Amino acid sequence: MSATHQEPNYMKIFYALFVLTVLEVGAAYLNVLVAGFPLILLGLILIVLAVVKAALVGMYFMHLKFEKRVLGIIALTPMILCTLLIIALLPDLTGGTRKPEAPAAVVEQVEQP
Amino acid sequence: MSHAVDPAESPLTPESWGKLGMWVFLAGDAMSFGALLAGYGAIRAGSVNWPDPTQVLGINLTAFMTFLLICSSVTMVKALSAIKHGNVKSMRNFLLLTILGGVIFLGLQAYEWTHLIMREKPVLFTTYEGTHHLFGATFYAITGFHGAHVTGGVIYLTIVMLRGMAGKYSASNHNGVEILGLYWHFVDLIWILVFTFIYLIPNAPKP
């Protein structure tokens, strides 16, 4: 057993996660405070921050950085499914917002009886 | 710790089958969450009247819930670190703090749901602002699925803590605590993604 593997400085990871969370919430409020802030850019910033946080948790708290490679590969397999799903769903993603007059979009607004 | 050599041992044989098992389970579980989030993305992108989540949902409360789960992840690694040094009492205390974090998280989520359902303009499972809308359906399905994981995690944490108090873990035998930690950190990791995608990401600008 790898009883000798060094322990990362968990408090450092905690501070990093805390600061990133504050940045995330701050970024979400940019939407309100700064009129006309490009929303695509804001979305990208938020996704990058979330991926960095998730990676910190996986690498340090879940010890992936110190484990055999096999576990890391297992941990990444869900990404394959997600990528395939997103590709499969892409035709739907471009439907509604670009053509609001399309029948598919109207169905959603049907008044409740 | 030396263990009996398995005749079938190969370079791919893990140092702990339990740990490998948990990772395989978590990978499968991540696929469930991935499918839910991808479906959510498709429904939201295809909608013409998706409400801006920051206007409907309480970001400050959920930011605090995120902070709480991060804290409980830290107490979880502290519990593992304690038992690695053979300190059963410290492990128990840190596991207790982790359980507390999970329970408060669930309480806040129950409060949030109650508020969303009972308020003047409720977010219901199939209805929002008087029309059929999938905003509530996706929101409750995803946060509910995650909340179920936290509930399971609290039960799992309690079982491991009780086993620890009965003296089942020691400096040379802490595998069970480490595997528990993997599950708990995974729940934290998923919340980080849920928080971003459900609560924070703004709507794409209207063309």
Boltz contact constraints between the chains, C-beta under 6 A:
constraints:
  - contact:
      token1: [A, 1]
      token2: [B, 1]
      max_distance: 6.0
  - contact:
      token1: [A, 1]
      token2: [B, 15]
      max_distance: 6.0
  - contact:
      token1: [A, 10]
      token2: [B, 74]
      max_distance: 6.0
  - contact:
      token1: [A, 10]
      token2: [B, 77]
      max_distance: 6.0
  - contact:
      token1: [A, 14]
      token2: [B, 74]
      max_distance: 6.0
  - contact:
      token1: [A, 17]
      token2: [B, 70]
      max_distance: 6.0
  - contact:
      token1: [A, 21]
      token2: [B, 66]
      max_distance: 6.0
  - contact:
      token1: [A, 25]
      token2: [B, 63]
      max_distance: 6.0
  - contact:
      token1: [A, 28]
      token2: [B, 54]
      max_distance: 6.0
  - contact:
      token1: [A, 28]
      token2: [B, 200]
      max_distance: 6.0
  - contact:
      token1: [A, 31]
      token2: [B, 202]
      max_distance: 6.0
  - contact:
      token1: [A, 39]
      token2: [B, 202]
      max_distance: 6.0
  - contact:
      token1: [A, 39]
      token2: [B, 205]
      max_distance: 6.0
  - contact:
      token1: [A, 42]
      token2: [B, 202]
      max_distance: 6.0
  - contact:
      token1: [A, 43]
      token2: [B, 201]
      max_distance: 6.0
  - contact:
      token1: [A, 46]
      token2: [B, 196]
      max_distance: 6.0
  - contact:
      token1: [A, 46]
      token2: [B, 200]
      max_distance: 6.0
  - contact:
      token1: [A, 46]
      token2: [B, 201]
      max_distance: 6.0
  - contact:
      token1: [A, 50]
      token2: [B, 192]
      max_distance: 6.0
  - contact:
      token1: [A, 50]
      token2: [B, 193]
      max_distance: 6.0
  - contact:
      token1: [A, 50]
      token2: [B, 196]
      max_distance: 6.0
  - contact:
      token1: [A, 53]
      token2: [B, 192]
      max_distance: 6.0
  - contact:
      token1: [A, 54]
      token2: [B, 189]
      max_distance: 6.0
  - contact:
      token1: [A, 54]
      token2: [B, 192]
      max_distance: 6.0
  - contact:
      token1: [A, 57]
      token2: [B, 185]
      max_distance: 6.0
  - contact:
      token1: [A, 57]
      token2: [B, 188]
      max_distance: 6.0
  - contact:
      token1: [A, 57]
      token2: [B, 189]
      max_distance: 6.0
  - contact:
      token1: [A, 61]
      token2: [B, 73]
      max_distance: 6.0
  - contact:
      token1: [A, 61]
      token2: [B, 77]
      max_distance: 6.0
  - contact:
      token1: [A, 61]
      token2: [B, 185]
      max_distance: 6.0
  - contact:
      token1: [A, 62]
      token2: [B, 182]
      max_distance: 6.0
  - contact:
      token1: [A, 62]
      token2: [B, 185]
      max_distance: 6.0
  - contact:
      token1: [A, 71]
      token2: [B, 23]
      max_distance: 6.0
  - contact:
      token1: [A, 74]
      token2: [B, 23]
      max_distance: 6.0
  - contact:
      token1: [A, 74]
      token2: [B, 27]
      max_distance: 6.0
  - contact:
      token1: [A, 77]
      token2: [B, 27]
      max_distance: 6.0
  - contact:
      token1: [A, 78]
      token2: [B, 27]
      max_distance: 6.0
  - contact:
      token1: [A, 78]
      token2: [B, 30]
      max_distance: 6.0
  - contact:
      token1: [A, 78]
      token2: [B, 31]
      max_distance: 6.0
  - contact:
      token1: [A, 78]
      token2: [B, 34]
      max_distance: 6.0
  - contact:
      token1: [A, 81]
      token2: [B, 31]
      max_distance: 6.0
  - contact:
      token1: [A, 81]
      token2: [B, 34]
      max_distance: 6.0
  - contact:
      token1: [A, 82]
      token2: [B, 34]
      max_distance: 6.0
  - contact:
      token1: [A, 82]
      token2: [B, 38]
      max_distance: 6.0
  - contact:
      token1: [A, 85]
      token2: [B, 38]
      max_distance: 6.0
  - contact:
      token1: [A, 86]
      token2: [B, 38]
      max_distance: 6.0
  - contact:
      token1: [A, 89]
      token2: [B, 42]
      max_distance: 6.0
  - contact:
      token1: [A, 92]
      token2: [B, 42]
      max_distance: 6.0
  - contact:
      token1: [A, 92]
      token2: [B, 46]
      max_distance: 6.0
  - contact:
      token1: [A, 93]
      token2: [B, 42]
      max_distance: 6.0
  - contact:
      token1: [A, 93]
      token2: [B, 45]
      max_distance: 6.0
  - contact:
      token1: [A, 95]
      token2: [B, 46]
      max_distance: 6.0
  - contact:
      token1: [A, 96]
      token2: [B, 46]
      max_distance: 6.0
  - contact:
      token1: [A, 96]
      token2: [B, 47]
      max_distance: 6.0
  - contact:
      token1: [A, 96]
      token2: [B, 48]
      max_distance: 6.0
  - contact:
      token1: [A, 98]
      token2: [B, 207]
      max_distance: 6.0
  - contact:
      token1: [A, 100]
      token2: [B, 48]
      max_distance: 6.0
  - contact:
      token1: [A, 105]
      token2: [B, 48]
      max_distance: 6.0
  - contact:
      token1: [A, 109]
      token2: [B, 131]
      max_distance: 6.0
